[in-house]
Amino acid sequence: MQTWNCEFLGVDDIAGVMDLERMCFRTRWTREQFLLGLDRRAFRILGIHERGVLVAYVAFSLIAQEMEIMNIATHPFYRRKGLARRLLAEVLNICRCENALQGFLEVRRSNVGAIDLYEKFGFIQVGTRKNYYPDNNEDALLYRLDFSPIVSGPA
């Protein structure tokens, strides 16, 4: 089984992020939004490369012990191979290590695969944003995850 290595992405990786944005999303972030977010440290991006090509990424923020998944994208050829699962697991591990209390995300109602993934990680639907997505007025489902504190054993 393939072991997918996650690494933090930076400005030099934005072209690959934008390629995935074009392949994966009808409503896309702009290059400027990614650059500004990285520059201001408003969020972090983890990615997975295969033979030097970015094939998956997740953008997330972690501010005041609250995490938000902003985007997860996987190249269509690499879907159903565990990349999104690997990225999400790494984000949640980072959040636990940095003492996050809660995590949030929103997902299209029709994105059954993503919903299944999030629920397997313990995310619970807590609300709906009606007509949220501008391309087709689809609802966004709001999900929350309560992080369990890391309990360390005796020293």
C-alpha positions as CSV (number, residue, x, y, z in Angstrom):
1,M,0.0,0.0,0.0
2,Q,1.2,3.5,-0.9
3,T,2.4,5.7,2.0
4,W,1.4,9.3,1.2
5,N,3.8,11.9,2.7
6,C,2.3,15.2,3.7
7,E,4.3,18.4,3.6
8,F,3.6,22.1,4.2
9,L,3.2,24.1,1.0
10,G,4.3,27.6,0.4
11,V,4.3,30.3,-2.3
12,D,6.4,28.1,-4.7
13,D,3.6,25.5,-4.6
14,I,0.7,27.8,-5.5
15,A,0.8,26.9,-9.3
16,G,0.1,23.3,-8.3
17,V,-2.6,24.3,-5.9
18,M,-4.3,26.4,-8.7
19,D,-4.1,23.4,-11.1
20,L,-6.0,21.4,-8.5
21,E,-8.5,24.2,-7.9
22,R,-9.3,24.3,-11.7
23,M,-9.7,20.5,-11.8
24,C,-11.8,20.1,-8.6
25,F,-14.0,23.1,-8.0
26,R,-16.7,25.0,-9.8
27,T,-16.3,27.9,-7.4
28,R,-12.5,28.5,-7.0
29,W,-10.2,30.5,-4.9
30,T,-8.0,32.9,-6.7
31,R,-4.2,32.8,-6.7
32,E,-4.2,36.1,-4.8
33,Q,-6.4,34.7,-2.1
34,F,-4.0,31.8,-1.5
35,L,-1.0,34.1,-1.6
36,L,-2.6,36.6,0.8
37,G,-3.6,33.9,3.2
38,L,-0.1,32.4,3.3
39,D,1.5,35.8,3.6
40,R,-0.7,36.8,6.5
41,R,-0.4,33.3,8.0
42,A,-4.2,33.1,8.0
43,F,-4.1,29.5,7.0
44,R,-1.7,26.7,6.3
45,I,-1.6,24.3,3.3
46,L,-0.6,20.7,3.4
47,G,0.0,18.8,0.2
48,I,1.0,15.5,-1.3
49,H,3.2,15.2,-4.3
50,E,3.6,12.3,-6.6
51,R,6.7,12.4,-8.9
52,G,7.0,16.1,-8.3
53,V,3.4,17.0,-9.1
54,L,1.0,18.2,-6.4
55,V,-1.9,15.6,-6.4
56,A,-3.8,16.7,-3.3
57,Y,-3.9,19.5,-0.8
58,V,-5.8,20.7,2.2
59,A,-6.0,24.4,3.4
60,F,-6.9,24.9,7.0
61,S,-6.7,27.6,9.6
62,L,-6.0,27.1,13.3
63,I,-6.7,30.3,15.3
64,A,-7.5,30.6,19.0
65,Q,-7.8,26.8,19.4
66,E,-10.4,26.6,16.6
67,M,-9.6,24.8,13.3
68,E,-11.4,25.3,10.1
69,I,-11.0,23.1,7.0
70,M,-11.2,25.5,4.1
71,N,-10.5,23.3,1.1
72,I,-9.5,19.8,0.3
73,A,-8.7,18.8,-3.3
74,T,-7.5,15.6,-4.9
75,H,-6.6,15.2,-8.5
76,P,-9.3,13.1,-10.2
77,F,-6.9,10.3,-11.1
78,Y,-5.8,9.9,-7.5
79,R,-9.3,9.9,-5.8
80,R,-10.4,6.9,-3.7
81,K,-6.7,6.1,-2.9
82,G,-6.6,7.6,0.6
83,L,-5.0,11.0,0.0
84,A,-7.8,13.1,1.5
85,R,-8.0,10.7,4.4
86,R,-4.2,11.0,4.9
87,L,-4.3,14.8,4.7
88,L,-7.3,15.1,7.1
89,A,-5.6,12.8,9.6
90,E,-2.4,14.9,9.5
91,V,-4.4,18.2,10.0
92,L,-6.3,16.6,13.0
93,N,-3.0,15.4,14.4
94,I,-1.5,18.9,14.1
95,C,-4.6,20.4,15.7
96,R,-4.4,18.0,18.7
97,C,-0.7,18.8,19.2
98,E,-1.5,22.5,19.2
99,N,-4.4,22.0,21.6
100,A,-7.3,22.8,19.3
101,L,-10.7,22.5,21.0
102,Q,-12.9,22.3,18.0
103,G,-12.8,22.0,14.2
104,F,-15.3,23.2,11.6
105,L,-16.0,22.7,7.9
106,E,-18.7,23.2,5.4
107,V,-19.4,20.8,2.5
108,R,-21.8,20.7,-0.4
109,R,-24.9,18.6,0.4
110,S,-24.3,16.6,-2.8
111,N,-20.7,15.7,-1.9
112,V,-21.5,12.3,-0.4
113,G,-17.9,11.0,-0.5
114,A,-16.6,14.0,1.5
115,I,-19.4,13.8,4.0
116,D,-18.6,10.1,4.5
117,L,-15.0,10.9,5.1
118,Y,-15.7,13.7,7.6
119,E,-18.1,11.6,9.5
120,K,-15.6,8.7,9.8
121,F,-13.3,11.2,11.5
122,G,-16.0,12.1,14.0
123,F,-17.3,15.3,12.5
124,I,-21.0,15.9,13.3
125,Q,-23.4,17.9,11.2
126,V,-24.5,21.0,13.3
127,G,-26.3,23.1,10.7
128,T,-27.1,24.1,7.1
129,R,-26.4,27.2,5.1
130,K,-29.2,27.4,2.6
131,N,-28.3,28.3,-1.0
132,Y,-24.7,28.8,0.0
133,Y,-22.8,28.0,-3.2
134,P,-23.2,30.7,-5.8
135,D,-22.8,28.5,-8.9
136,N,-26.0,26.4,-8.2
137,N,-27.4,27.7,-4.9
138,E,-26.7,24.3,-3.3
139,D,-26.8,24.1,0.5
140,A,-23.7,23.8,2.6
141,L,-23.8,21.4,5.5
142,L,-21.9,22.7,8.6
143,Y,-19.8,20.1,10.5
144,R,-18.1,20.3,13.9
145,L,-15.5,18.1,15.6
146,D,-14.7,18.4,19.3
147,F,-11.1,17.5,19.9
148,S,-10.3,15.2,22.8
149,P,-7.4,16.5,24.8
150,I,-4.1,14.5,24.5
151,V,-3.6,12.8,27.8
152,S,0.0,12.1,28.6
153,G,1.0,9.3,30.8
154,P,3.2,9.5,33.9
155,A,6.7,10.9,33.4
